[in-house]
Amino acid sequence: MIEVVAMVCFISDPNKCKDVHLSFAAESVTPQQCMMYGQMELAKWTEGNPNWTIRKFSCGRSGRFAKA
């Protein structure tokens, strides 16, 4: 399983940011493919969260990133 971690910030208060963890199941996905597919997953997330903007994101194996 691959995980996309994005730092998102509140549009009306750009100093209010948080990390969002999105996991998606895909067989044999490389980190490069994750970057491509991750953009699609983030686009879906953005549609449901219009008050937030994505600052940056990265990909990796699920569970690799510490969750605070």
Order of alpha helices (4+ residues) and beta strands (2+ residues): beta-beta-alpha-beta
